[in-house]
């Protein structure tokens, strides 16, 4: 029988309060950056700017909180092979 060597599963925990806080912070920072930097632009530039700033801010804050926090927002508990 041929076994696939990459068949793994895992348990992870998700802190919804931390994720909600990070989402709110990222949205507020993206809105602030757009209000201060973007003047008299087309609507599509507002959307692209918001998504870009939001995504970068969310990724950075999620990484920093997972690195520093005792109870991070997303944590992989265990990884195990699937039979």
PDB file with SEQRES, HELIX, SHEET and CRYST1 records, atoms N, CA, C and O in Angstrom:
SEQRES   1 A   83  UNK UNK UNK UNK UNK UNK UNK UNK UNK UNK UNK UNK UNK          
SEQRES   2 A   83  UNK UNK UNK UNK UNK UNK UNK UNK UNK UNK UNK UNK UNK          
SEQRES   3 A   83  UNK UNK UNK UNK UNK UNK UNK UNK UNK UNK UNK UNK UNK          
SEQRES   4 A   83  UNK UNK UNK UNK UNK UNK UNK UNK UNK UNK UNK UNK UNK          
SEQRES   5 A   83  UNK UNK UNK UNK UNK UNK UNK UNK UNK UNK UNK UNK UNK          
SEQRES   6 A   83  UNK UNK UNK UNK UNK UNK UNK UNK UNK UNK UNK UNK UNK          
SEQRES   7 A   83  UNK UNK UNK UNK UNK                                          
HELIX    1 AA1 UNK A   16  UNK A   37  1                                  22    
HELIX    2 AA2 UNK A   43  UNK A   68  1                                  26    
SHEET    1 AA1 2 UNK A   8  UNK A  14  0                                        
SHEET    2 AA1 2 UNK A  74  UNK A  81 -1                                        
CRYST1    1.000    1.000    1.000  90.00  90.00  90.00 P 1           1          
ATOM      1  N   UNK A   1       0.833  -1.174   0.000  1.00  0.00           N  
ATOM      2  CA  UNK A   1       0.000   0.000   0.000  1.00  0.00           C  
ATOM      3  C   UNK A   1       0.879   1.239   0.000  1.00  0.00           C  
ATOM      4  O   UNK A   1       1.930   1.288   0.638  1.00  0.00           O  
ATOM      5  N   UNK A   2       0.423   2.213  -0.720  1.00  0.00           N  
ATOM      6  CA  UNK A   2       1.171   3.454  -0.809  1.00  0.00           C  
ATOM      7  C   UNK A   2       0.548   4.475   0.141  1.00  0.00           C  
ATOM      8  O   UNK A   2      -0.633   4.801   0.026  1.00  0.00           O  
ATOM      9  N   UNK A   3       1.347   4.971   1.070  1.00  0.00           N  
ATOM     10  CA  UNK A   3       0.898   5.985   2.019  1.00  0.00           C  
ATOM     11  C   UNK A   3       1.381   7.356   1.558  1.00  0.00           C  
ATOM     12  O   UNK A   3       2.537   7.509   1.163  1.00  0.00           O  
ATOM     13  N   UNK A   4       0.501   8.347   1.608  1.00  0.00           N  
ATOM     14  CA  UNK A   4       0.902   9.713   1.283  1.00  0.00           C  
ATOM     15  C   UNK A   4       1.637  10.298   2.490  1.00  0.00           C  
ATOM     16  O   UNK A   4       1.064  10.342   3.578  1.00  0.00           O  
ATOM     17  N   UNK A   5       2.884  10.748   2.336  1.00  0.00           N  
ATOM     18  CA  UNK A   5       3.653  11.229   3.488  1.00  0.00           C  
ATOM     19  C   UNK A   5       3.216  12.600   3.985  1.00  0.00           C  
ATOM     20  O   UNK A   5       3.716  13.059   5.012  1.00  0.00           O  
ATOM     21  N   UNK A   6       2.310  13.261   3.297  1.00  0.00           N  
ATOM     22  CA  UNK A   6       1.925  14.616   3.669  1.00  0.00           C  
ATOM     23  C   UNK A   6       0.506  14.684   4.209  1.00  0.00           C  
ATOM     24  O   UNK A   6      -0.111  15.747   4.159  1.00  0.00           O  
ATOM     25  N   UNK A   7      -0.023  13.596   4.718  1.00  0.00           N  
ATOM     26  CA  UNK A   7      -1.376  13.577   5.276  1.00  0.00           C  
ATOM     27  C   UNK A   7      -1.315  13.856   6.772  1.00  0.00           C  
ATOM     28  O   UNK A   7      -1.109  12.947   7.576  1.00  0.00           O  
ATOM     29  N   UNK A   8      -1.493  15.110   7.133  1.00  0.00           N  
ATOM     30  CA  UNK A   8      -1.438  15.518   8.520  1.00  0.00           C  
ATOM     31  C   UNK A   8      -2.677  16.328   8.862  1.00  0.00           C  
ATOM     32  O   UNK A   8      -3.302  16.927   7.988  1.00  0.00           O  
ATOM     33  N   UNK A   9      -3.017  16.339  10.120  1.00  0.00           N  
ATOM     34  CA  UNK A   9      -4.109  17.166  10.635  1.00  0.00           C  
ATOM     35  C   UNK A   9      -3.602  17.830  11.907  1.00  0.00           C  
ATOM     36  O   UNK A   9      -2.511  17.523  12.387  1.00  0.00           O  
ATOM     37  N   UNK A  10      -4.394  18.731  12.441  1.00  0.00           N  
ATOM     38  CA  UNK A  10      -3.945  19.394  13.652  1.00  0.00           C  
ATOM     39  C   UNK A  10      -5.080  20.089  14.372  1.00  0.00           C  
ATOM     40  O   UNK A  10      -6.166  20.287  13.826  1.00  0.00           O  
ATOM     41  N   UNK A  11      -4.804  20.453  15.604  1.00  0.00           N  
ATOM     42  CA  UNK A  11      -5.729  21.235  16.415  1.00  0.00           C  
ATOM     43  C   UNK A  11      -5.159  22.638  16.554  1.00  0.00           C  
ATOM     44  O   UNK A  11      -3.960  22.812  16.770  1.00  0.00           O  
ATOM     45  N   UNK A  12      -6.009  23.616  16.432  1.00  0.00           N  
ATOM     46  CA  UNK A  12      -5.562  24.982  16.677  1.00  0.00           C  
ATOM     47  C   UNK A  12      -6.625  25.704  17.481  1.00  0.00           C  
ATOM     48  O   UNK A  12      -7.808  25.368  17.425  1.00  0.00           O  
ATOM     49  N   UNK A  13      -6.185  26.696  18.227  1.00  0.00           N  
ATOM     50  CA  UNK A  13      -7.111  27.497  19.020  1.00  0.00           C  
ATOM     51  C   UNK A  13      -7.236  28.881  18.394  1.00  0.00           C  
ATOM     52  O   UNK A  13      -6.306  29.390  17.767  1.00  0.00           O  
ATOM     53  N   UNK A  14      -8.394  29.464  18.579  1.00  0.00           N  
ATOM     54  CA  UNK A  14      -8.719  30.753  17.984  1.00  0.00           C  
ATOM     55  C   UNK A  14      -9.318  31.634  19.069  1.00  0.00           C  
ATOM     56  O   UNK A  14     -10.353  31.295  19.644  1.00  0.00           O  
ATOM     57  N   UNK A  15      -8.680  32.755  19.352  1.00  0.00           N  
ATOM     58  CA  UNK A  15      -9.199  33.703  20.333  1.00  0.00           C  
ATOM     59  C   UNK A  15     -10.000  34.764  19.580  1.00  0.00           C  
ATOM     60  O   UNK A  15      -9.431  35.654  18.949  1.00  0.00           O  
ATOM     61  N   UNK A  16     -11.304  34.660  19.655  1.00  0.00           N  
ATOM     62  CA  UNK A  16     -12.187  35.532  18.882  1.00  0.00           C  
ATOM     63  C   UNK A  16     -12.097  36.981  19.370  1.00  0.00           C  
ATOM     64  O   UNK A  16     -12.170  37.906  18.562  1.00  0.00           O  
ATOM     65  N   UNK A  17     -11.942  37.185  20.664  1.00  0.00           N  
ATOM     66  CA  UNK A  17     -11.833  38.557  21.195  1.00  0.00           C  
ATOM     67  C   UNK A  17     -10.591  39.254  20.665  1.00  0.00           C  
ATOM     68  O   UNK A  17     -10.636  40.428  20.296  1.00  0.00           O  
ATOM     69  N   UNK A  18      -9.469  38.517  20.628  1.00  0.00           N  
ATOM     70  CA  UNK A  18      -8.230  39.096  20.113  1.00  0.00           C  
ATOM     71  C   UNK A  18      -8.357  39.385  18.616  1.00  0.00           C  
ATOM     72  O   UNK A  18      -7.924  40.438  18.148  1.00  0.00           O  
ATOM     73  N   UNK A  19      -8.945  38.463  17.873  1.00  0.00           N  
ATOM     74  CA  UNK A  19      -9.124  38.695  16.437  1.00  0.00           C  
ATOM     75  C   UNK A  19     -10.044  39.884  16.170  1.00  0.00           C  
ATOM     76  O   UNK A  19      -9.785  40.677  15.264  1.00  0.00           O  
ATOM     77  N   UNK A  20     -11.110  40.012  16.950  1.00  0.00           N  
ATOM     78  CA  UNK A  20     -12.013  41.157  16.774  1.00  0.00           C  
ATOM     79  C   UNK A  20     -11.293  42.472  17.076  1.00  0.00           C  
ATOM     80  O   UNK A  20     -11.490  43.465  16.376  1.00  0.00           O  
ATOM     81  N   UNK A  21     -10.468  42.476  18.107  1.00  0.00           N  
ATOM     82  CA  UNK A  21      -9.695  43.673  18.438  1.00  0.00           C  
ATOM     83  C   UNK A  21      -8.718  44.021  17.331  1.00  0.00           C  
ATOM     84  O   UNK A  21      -8.584  45.189  16.966  1.00  0.00           O  
ATOM     85  N   UNK A  22      -8.029  43.017  16.790  1.00  0.00           N  
ATOM     86  CA  UNK A  22      -7.080  43.265  15.702  1.00  0.00           C  
ATOM     87  C   UNK A  22      -7.784  43.745  14.438  1.00  0.00           C  
ATOM     88  O   UNK A  22      -7.273  44.620  13.740  1.00  0.00           O  
ATOM     89  N   UNK A  23      -8.945  43.183  14.140  1.00  0.00           N  
ATOM     90  CA  UNK A  23      -9.714  43.637  12.972  1.00  0.00           C  
ATOM     91  C   UNK A  23     -10.166  45.085  13.134  1.00  0.00           C  
ATOM     92  O   UNK A  23     -10.065  45.883  12.202  1.00  0.00           O  
ATOM     93  N   UNK A  24     -10.662  45.415  14.315  1.00  0.00           N  
ATOM     94  CA  UNK A  24     -11.107  46.784  14.576  1.00  0.00           C  
ATOM     95  C   UNK A  24      -9.941  47.767  14.522  1.00  0.00           C  
ATOM     96  O   UNK A  24     -10.067  48.847  13.946  1.00  0.00           O  
ATOM     97  N   UNK A  25      -8.813  47.402  15.115  1.00  0.00           N  
ATOM     98  CA  UNK A  25      -7.629  48.257  15.073  1.00  0.00           C  
ATOM     99  C   UNK A  25      -7.143  48.461  13.641  1.00  0.00           C  
ATOM    100  O   UNK A  25      -6.801  49.579  13.254  1.00  0.00           O  
ATOM    101  N   UNK A  26      -7.109  47.393  12.860  1.00  0.00           N  
ATOM    102  CA  UNK A  26      -6.647  47.491  11.474  1.00  0.00           C  
ATOM    103  C   UNK A  26      -7.585  48.352  10.638  1.00  0.00           C  
ATOM    104  O   UNK A  26      -7.129  49.148   9.816  1.00  0.00           O  
ATOM    105  N   UNK A  27      -8.879  48.202  10.839  1.00  0.00           N  
ATOM    106  CA  UNK A  27      -9.850  49.009  10.093  1.00  0.00           C  
ATOM    107  C   UNK A  27      -9.740  50.488  10.484  1.00  0.00           C  
ATOM    108  O   UNK A  27      -9.811  51.365   9.623  1.00  0.00           O  
ATOM    109  N   UNK A  28      -9.567  50.761  11.770  1.00  0.00           N  
ATOM    110  CA  UNK A  28      -9.442  52.150  12.218  1.00  0.00           C  
ATOM    111  C   UNK A  28      -8.168  52.789  11.687  1.00  0.00           C  
ATOM    112  O   UNK A  28      -8.186  53.942  11.257  1.00  0.00           O  
ATOM    113  N   UNK A  29      -7.070  52.054  11.713  1.00  0.00           N  
ATOM    114  CA  UNK A  29      -5.811  52.599  11.208  1.00  0.00           C  
ATOM    115  C   UNK A  29      -5.874  52.816   9.694  1.00  0.00           C  
ATOM    116  O   UNK A  29      -5.363  53.817   9.190  1.00  0.00           O  
ATOM    117  N   UNK A  30      -6.492  51.895   8.977  1.00  0.00           N  
ATOM    118  CA  UNK A  30      -6.626  52.059   7.531  1.00  0.00           C  
ATOM    119  C   UNK A  30      -7.494  53.269   7.198  1.00  0.00           C  
ATOM    120  O   UNK A  30      -7.189  54.014   6.266  1.00  0.00           O  
ATOM    121  N   UNK A  31      -8.558  53.465   7.943  1.00  0.00           N  
ATOM    122  CA  UNK A  31      -9.411  54.640   7.726  1.00  0.00           C  
ATOM    123  C   UNK A  31      -8.668  55.924   8.042  1.00  0.00           C  
ATOM    124  O   UNK A  31      -8.804  56.908   7.315  1.00  0.00           O  
ATOM    125  N   UNK A  32      -7.889  55.934   9.108  1.00  0.00           N  
ATOM    126  CA  UNK A  32      -7.108  57.113   9.470  1.00  0.00           C  
ATOM    127  C   UNK A  32      -6.074  57.445   8.401  1.00  0.00           C  
ATOM    128  O   UNK A  32      -5.906  58.610   8.040  1.00  0.00           O  
ATOM    129  N   UNK A  33      -5.384  56.433   7.896  1.00  0.00           N  
ATOM    130  CA  UNK A  33      -4.382  56.668   6.854  1.00  0.00           C  
ATOM    131  C   UNK A  33      -5.048  57.222   5.599  1.00  0.00           C  
ATOM    132  O   UNK A  33      -4.518  58.143   4.977  1.00  0.00           O  
ATOM    133  N   UNK A  34      -6.195  56.677   5.220  1.00  0.00           N  
ATOM    134  CA  UNK A  34      -6.896  57.191   4.041  1.00  0.00           C  
ATOM    135  C   UNK A  34      -7.358  58.622   4.258  1.00  0.00           C  
ATOM    136  O   UNK A  34      -7.283  59.436   3.338  1.00  0.00           O  
ATOM    137  N   UNK A  35      -7.834  58.949   5.456  1.00  0.00           N  
ATOM    138  CA  UNK A  35      -8.306  60.299   5.724  1.00  0.00           C  
ATOM    139  C   UNK A  35      -7.166  61.313   5.700  1.00  0.00           C  
ATOM    140  O   UNK A  35      -7.365  62.459   5.296  1.00  0.00           O  
ATOM    141  N   UNK A  36      -5.975  60.901   6.129  1.00  0.00           N  
ATOM    142  CA  UNK A  36      -4.857  61.831   6.179  1.00  0.00           C  
ATOM    143  C   UNK A  36      -4.079  61.921   4.872  1.00  0.00           C  
ATOM    144  O   UNK A  36      -3.573  62.993   4.541  1.00  0.00           O  
ATOM    145  N   UNK A  37      -3.968  60.836   4.127  1.00  0.00           N  
ATOM    146  CA  UNK A  37      -3.093  60.795   2.944  1.00  0.00           C  
ATOM    147  C   UNK A  37      -3.817  60.931   1.613  1.00  0.00           C  
ATOM    148  O   UNK A  37      -3.265  61.503   0.673  1.00  0.00           O  
ATOM    149  N   UNK A  38      -5.019  60.427   1.513  1.00  0.00           N  
ATOM    150  CA  UNK A  38      -5.717  60.413   0.224  1.00  0.00           C  
ATOM    151  C   UNK A  38      -6.659  61.600   0.134  1.00  0.00           C  
ATOM    152  O   UNK A  38      -7.628  61.705   0.886  1.00  0.00           O  
ATOM    153  N   UNK A  39      -6.364  62.477  -0.784  1.00  0.00           N  
ATOM    154  CA  UNK A  39      -7.229  63.648  -1.015  1.00  0.00           C  
ATOM    155  C   UNK A  39      -7.622  63.691  -2.485  1.00  0.00           C  
ATOM    156  O   UNK A  39      -6.767  63.563  -3.361  1.00  0.00           O  
ATOM    157  N   UNK A  40      -8.896  63.867  -2.759  1.00  0.00           N  
ATOM    158  CA  UNK A  40      -9.418  64.019  -4.120  1.00  0.00           C  
ATOM    159  C   UNK A  40      -8.965  62.891  -5.041  1.00  0.00           C  
ATOM    160  O   UNK A  40      -8.433  63.140  -6.123  1.00  0.00           O  
ATOM    161  N   UNK A  41      -9.175  61.667  -4.612  1.00  0.00           N  
ATOM    162  CA  UNK A  41      -8.837  60.499  -5.415  1.00  0.00           C  
ATOM    163  C   UNK A  41     -10.119  59.837  -5.913  1.00  0.00           C  
ATOM    164  O   UNK A  41     -11.219  60.143  -5.451  1.00  0.00           O  
ATOM    165  N   UNK A  42      -9.950  58.928  -6.864  1.00  0.00           N  
ATOM    166  CA  UNK A  42     -11.097  58.159  -7.345  1.00  0.00           C  
ATOM    167  C   UNK A  42     -11.467  57.106  -6.310  1.00  0.00           C  
ATOM    168  O   UNK A  42     -10.641  56.751  -5.470  1.00  0.00           O  
ATOM    169  N   UNK A  43     -12.683  56.609  -6.357  1.00  0.00           N  
ATOM    170  CA  UNK A  43     -13.167  55.668  -5.345  1.00  0.00           C  
ATOM    171  C   UNK A  43     -12.391  54.361  -5.375  1.00  0.00           C  
ATOM    172  O   UNK A  43     -12.206  53.737  -4.330  1.00  0.00           O  
ATOM    173  N   UNK A  44     -11.933  53.932  -6.545  1.00  0.00           N  
ATOM    174  CA  UNK A  44     -11.202  52.673  -6.600  1.00  0.00           C  
ATOM    175  C   UNK A  44      -9.832  52.783  -5.921  1.00  0.00           C  
ATOM    176  O   UNK A  44      -9.325  51.796  -5.387  1.00  0.00           O  
ATOM    177  N   UNK A  45      -9.237  53.968  -5.940  1.00  0.00           N  
ATOM    178  CA  UNK A  45      -7.983  54.169  -5.220  1.00  0.00           C  
ATOM    179  C   UNK A  45      -8.203  54.140  -3.714  1.00  0.00           C  
ATOM    180  O   UNK A  45      -7.334  53.683  -2.970  1.00  0.00           O  
ATOM    181  N   UNK A  46      -9.351  54.620  -3.257  1.00  0.00           N  
ATOM    182  CA  UNK A  46      -9.698  54.511  -1.841  1.00  0.00           C  
ATOM    183  C   UNK A  46      -9.835  53.046  -1.422  1.00  0.00           C  
ATOM    184  O   UNK A  46      -9.349  52.650  -0.363  1.00  0.00           O  
ATOM    185  N   UNK A  47     -10.498  52.248  -2.256  1.00  0.00           N  
ATOM    186  CA  UNK A  47     -10.702  50.837  -1.931  1.00  0.00           C  
ATOM    187  C   UNK A  47      -9.370  50.089  -1.895  1.00  0.00           C  
ATOM    188  O   UNK A  47      -9.103  49.328  -0.965  1.00  0.00           O  
ATOM    189  N   UNK A  48      -8.536  50.309  -2.913  1.00  0.00           N  
ATOM    190  CA  UNK A  48      -7.238  49.638  -2.967  1.00  0.00           C  
ATOM    191  C   UNK A  48      -6.365  50.072  -1.787  1.00  0.00           C  
ATOM    192  O   UNK A  48      -5.706  49.239  -1.164  1.00  0.00           O  
ATOM    193  N   UNK A  49      -6.357  51.352  -1.483  1.00  0.00           N  
ATOM    194  CA  UNK A  49      -5.572  51.847  -0.353  1.00  0.00           C  
ATOM    195  C   UNK A  49      -6.043  51.274   0.969  1.00  0.00           C  
ATOM    196  O   UNK A  49      -5.228  50.891   1.809  1.00  0.00           O  
ATOM    197  N   UNK A  50      -7.361  51.213   1.162  1.00  0.00           N  
ATOM    198  CA  UNK A  50      -7.908  50.662   2.396  1.00  0.00           C  
ATOM    199  C   UNK A  50      -7.542  49.188   2.549  1.00  0.00           C  
ATOM    200  O   UNK A  50      -7.098  48.758   3.614  1.00  0.00           O  
ATOM    201  N   UNK A  51      -7.731  48.423   1.484  1.00  0.00           N  
ATOM    202  CA  UNK A  51      -7.429  46.989   1.552  1.00  0.00           C  
ATOM    203  C   UNK A  51      -5.943  46.760   1.800  1.00  0.00           C  
ATOM    204  O   UNK A  51      -5.575  45.883   2.582  1.00  0.00           O  
ATOM    205  N   UNK A  52      -5.094  47.533   1.149  1.00  0.00           N  
ATOM    206  CA  UNK A  52      -3.651  47.368   1.311  1.00  0.00           C  
ATOM    207  C   UNK A  52      -3.221  47.689   2.746  1.00  0.00           C  
ATOM    208  O   UNK A  52      -2.510  46.902   3.370  1.00  0.00           O  
ATOM    209  N   UNK A  53      -3.644  48.824   3.261  1.00  0.00           N  
ATOM    210  CA  UNK A  53      -3.253  49.211   4.623  1.00  0.00           C  
ATOM    211  C   UNK A  53      -3.866  48.262   5.644  1.00  0.00           C  
ATOM    212  O   UNK A  53      -3.206  47.887   6.614  1.00  0.00           O  
ATOM    213  N   UNK A  54      -5.111  47.871   5.438  1.00  0.00           N  
ATOM    214  CA  UNK A  54      -5.775  46.939   6.346  1.00  0.00           C  
ATOM    215  C   UNK A  54      -5.057  45.597   6.385  1.00  0.00           C  
ATOM    216  O   UNK A  54      -4.809  45.057   7.463  1.00  0.00           O  
ATOM    217  N   UNK A  55      -4.723  45.057   5.225  1.00  0.00           N  
ATOM    218  CA  UNK A  55      -4.078  43.743   5.161  1.00  0.00           C  
ATOM    219  C   UNK A  55      -2.694  43.764   5.814  1.00  0.00           C  
ATOM    220  O   UNK A  55      -2.344  42.859   6.572  1.00  0.00           O  
ATOM    221  N   UNK A  56      -1.916  44.799   5.517  1.00  0.00           N  
ATOM    222  CA  UNK A  56      -0.572  44.892   6.103  1.00  0.00           C  
ATOM    223  C   UNK A  56      -0.666  45.076   7.614  1.00  0.00           C  
ATOM    224  O   UNK A  56       0.058  44.419   8.362  1.00  0.00           O  
ATOM    225  N   UNK A  57      -1.539  45.952   8.066  1.00  0.00           N  
ATOM    226  CA  UNK A  57      -1.685  46.190   9.500  1.00  0.00           C  
ATOM    227  C   UNK A  57      -2.169  44.939  10.222  1.00  0.00           C  
ATOM    228  O   UNK A  57      -1.659  44.608  11.292  1.00  0.00           O  
ATOM    229  N   UNK A  58      -3.147  44.240   9.649  1.00  0.00           N  
ATOM    230  CA  UNK A  58      -3.658  43.028  10.279  1.00  0.00           C  
ATOM    231  C   UNK A  58      -2.582  41.952  10.354  1.00  0.00           C  
ATOM    232  O   UNK A  58      -2.436  41.293  11.383  1.00  0.00           O  
ATOM    233  N   UNK A  59      -1.835  41.770   9.281  1.00  0.00           N  
ATOM    234  CA  UNK A  59      -0.782  40.750   9.276  1.00  0.00           C  
ATOM    235  C   UNK A  59       0.307  41.076  10.296  1.00  0.00           C  
ATOM    236  O   UNK A  59       0.775  40.189  11.011  1.00  0.00           O  
ATOM    237  N   UNK A  60       0.707  42.333  10.363  1.00  0.00           N  
ATOM    238  CA  UNK A  60       1.760  42.727  11.308  1.00  0.00           C  
ATOM    239  C   UNK A  60       1.276  42.595  12.751  1.00  0.00           C  
ATOM    240  O   UNK A  60       1.996  42.048  13.587  1.00  0.00           O  
ATOM    241  N   UNK A  61       0.092  43.077  13.058  1.00  0.00           N  
ATOM    242  CA  UNK A  61      -0.403  42.990  14.431  1.00  0.00           C  
ATOM    243  C   UNK A  61      -0.680  41.549  14.843  1.00  0.00           C  
ATOM    244  O   UNK A  61      -0.456  41.187  15.998  1.00  0.00           O  
ATOM    245  N   UNK A  62      -1.158  40.728  13.927  1.00  0.00           N  
ATOM    246  CA  UNK A  62      -1.374  39.319  14.241  1.00  0.00           C  
ATOM    247  C   UNK A  62      -0.049  38.615  14.523  1.00  0.00           C  
ATOM    248  O   UNK A  62       0.049  37.814  15.453  1.00  0.00           O  
ATOM    249  N   UNK A  63       0.957  38.914  13.724  1.00  0.00           N  
ATOM    250  CA  UNK A  63       2.280  38.318  13.942  1.00  0.00           C  
ATOM    251  C   UNK A  63       2.876  38.786  15.264  1.00  0.00           C  
ATOM    252  O   UNK A  63       3.422  37.978  16.016  1.00  0.00           O  
ATOM    253  N   UNK A  64       2.780  40.068  15.554  1.00  0.00           N  
ATOM    254  CA  UNK A  64       3.350  40.603  16.793  1.00  0.00           C  
ATOM    255  C   UNK A  64       2.626  40.047  18.016  1.00  0.00           C  
ATOM    256  O   UNK A  64       3.275  39.684  18.997  1.00  0.00           O  
ATOM    257  N   UNK A  65       1.299  39.973  17.978  1.00  0.00           N  
ATOM    258  CA  UNK A  65       0.576  39.436  19.136  1.00  0.00           C  
ATOM    259  C   UNK A  65       0.835  37.943  19.312  1.00  0.00           C  
ATOM    260  O   UNK A  65       0.900  37.470  20.447  1.00  0.00           O  
ATOM    261  N   UNK A  66       0.982  37.194  18.235  1.00  0.00           N  
ATOM    262  CA  UNK A  66       1.309  35.776  18.369  1.00  0.00           C  
ATOM    263  C   UNK A  66       2.722  35.580  18.896  1.00  0.00           C  
ATOM    264  O   UNK A  66       3.000  34.577  19.552  1.00  0.00           O  
ATOM    265  N   UNK A  67       3.601  36.501  18.626  1.00  0.00           N  
ATOM    266  CA  UNK A  67       4.977  36.417  19.088  1.00  0.00           C  
ATOM    267  C   UNK A  67       5.106  36.817  20.553  1.00  0.00           C  
ATOM    268  O   UNK A  67       5.871  36.210  21.303  1.00  0.00           O  
ATOM    269  N   UNK A  68       4.352  37.845  20.962  1.00  0.00           N  
ATOM    270  CA  UNK A  68       4.490  38.402  22.305  1.00  0.00           C  
ATOM    271  C   UNK A  68       3.495  37.814  23.303  1.00  0.00           C  
ATOM    272  O   UNK A  68       3.873  37.520  24.437  1.00  0.00           O  
ATOM    273  N   UNK A  69       2.242  37.637  22.913  1.00  0.00           N  
ATOM    274  CA  UNK A  69       1.163  37.337  23.854  1.00  0.00           C  
ATOM    275  C   UNK A  69       1.273  35.941  24.457  1.00  0.00           C  
ATOM    276  O   UNK A  69       1.782  35.010  23.834  1.00  0.00           O  
ATOM    277  N   UNK A  70       0.782  35.824  25.682  1.00  0.00           N  
ATOM    278  CA  UNK A  70       0.704  34.534  26.348  1.00  0.00           C  
ATOM    279  C   UNK A  70      -0.415  33.701  25.718  1.00  0.00           C  
ATOM    280  O   UNK A  70      -0.254  32.499  25.506  1.00  0.00           O  
ATOM    281  N   UNK A  71      -1.540  34.337  25.423  1.00  0.00           N  
ATOM    282  CA  UNK A  71      -2.660  33.691  24.747  1.00  0.00           C  
ATOM    283  C   UNK A  71      -2.824  34.339  23.373  1.00  0.00           C  
ATOM    284  O   UNK A  71      -3.592  35.291  23.234  1.00  0.00           O  
ATOM    285  N   UNK A  72      -2.123  33.847  22.365  1.00  0.00           N  
ATOM    286  CA  UNK A  72      -2.184  34.490  21.051  1.00  0.00           C  
ATOM    287  C   UNK A  72      -3.531  34.288  20.367  1.00  0.00           C  
ATOM    288  O   UNK A  72      -4.337  33.456  20.783  1.00  0.00           O  
ATOM    289  N   UNK A  73      -3.755  35.060  19.319  1.00  0.00           N  
ATOM    290  CA  UNK A  73      -5.022  35.000  18.593  1.00  0.00           C  
ATOM    291  C   UNK A  73      -5.197  33.665  17.888  1.00  0.00           C  
ATOM    292  O   UNK A  73      -6.279  33.080  17.939  1.00  0.00           O  
ATOM    293  N   UNK A  74      -4.172  33.182  17.245  1.00  0.00           N  
ATOM    294  CA  UNK A  74      -4.222  31.890  16.562  1.00  0.00           C  
ATOM    295  C   UNK A  74      -3.016  31.085  17.025  1.00  0.00           C  
ATOM    296  O   UNK A  74      -1.881  31.555  16.950  1.00  0.00           O  
ATOM    297  N   UNK A  75      -3.268  29.868  17.504  1.00  0.00           N  
ATOM    298  CA  UNK A  75      -2.184  29.041  18.029  1.00  0.00           C  
ATOM    299  C   UNK A  75      -2.397  27.605  17.568  1.00  0.00           C  
ATOM    300  O   UNK A  75      -3.480  27.047  17.743  1.00  0.00           O  
ATOM    301  N   UNK A  76      -1.376  27.014  16.985  1.00  0.00           N  
ATOM    302  CA  UNK A  76      -1.434  25.613  16.598  1.00  0.00           C  
ATOM    303  C   UNK A  76      -1.092  24.788  17.836  1.00  0.00           C  
ATOM    304  O   UNK A  76       0.002  24.895  18.390  1.00  0.00           O  
ATOM    305  N   UNK A  77      -2.044  23.970  18.254  1.00  0.00           N  
ATOM    306  CA  UNK A  77      -1.846  23.170  19.471  1.00  0.00           C  
ATOM    307  C   UNK A  77      -1.041  21.914  19.187  1.00  0.00           C  
ATOM    308  O   UNK A  77       0.009  21.702  19.794  1.00  0.00           O  
ATOM    309  N   UNK A  78      -1.518  21.077  18.272  1.00  0.00           N  
ATOM    310  CA  UNK A  78      -0.812  19.832  17.937  1.00  0.00           C  
ATOM    311  C   UNK A  78      -0.959  19.551  16.453  1.00  0.00           C  
ATOM    312  O   UNK A  78      -1.932  19.967  15.824  1.00  0.00           O  
ATOM    313  N   UNK A  79       0.005  18.850  15.906  1.00  0.00           N  
ATOM    314  CA  UNK A  79      -0.048  18.362  14.535  1.00  0.00           C  
ATOM    315  C   UNK A  79       0.233  16.863  14.605  1.00  0.00           C  
ATOM    316  O   UNK A  79       1.198  16.430  15.234  1.00  0.00           O  
ATOM    317  N   UNK A  80      -0.614  16.086  13.956  1.00  0.00           N  
ATOM    318  CA  UNK A  80      -0.455  14.637  14.016  1.00  0.00           C  
ATOM    319  C   UNK A  80      -0.739  14.032  12.644  1.00  0.00           C  
ATOM    320  O   UNK A  80      -1.429  14.620  11.811  1.00  0.00           O  
ATOM    321  N   UNK A  81      -0.190  12.852  12.440  1.00  0.00           N  
ATOM    322  CA  UNK A  81      -0.389  12.146  11.173  1.00  0.00           C  
ATOM    323  C   UNK A  81      -1.801  11.548  11.132  1.00  0.00           C  
ATOM    324  O   UNK A  81      -2.325  11.077  12.141  1.00  0.00           O  
ATOM    325  N   UNK A  82      -2.387  11.582   9.957  1.00  0.00           N  
ATOM    326  CA  UNK A  82      -3.710  10.996   9.763  1.00  0.00           C  
ATOM    327  C   UNK A  82      -3.533   9.585   9.226  1.00  0.00           C  
ATOM    328  O   UNK A  82      -2.850   9.401   8.218  1.00  0.00           O  
ATOM    329  N   UNK A  83      -4.130   8.581   9.868  1.00  0.00           N  
ATOM    330  CA  UNK A  83      -3.941   7.201   9.386  1.00  0.00           C  
ATOM    331  C   UNK A  83      -4.662   6.935   8.064  1.00  0.00           C  
ATOM    332  O   UNK A  83      -4.595   5.825   7.537  1.00  0.00           O  
TER     333      UNK A  83                                                      
END                                                                             
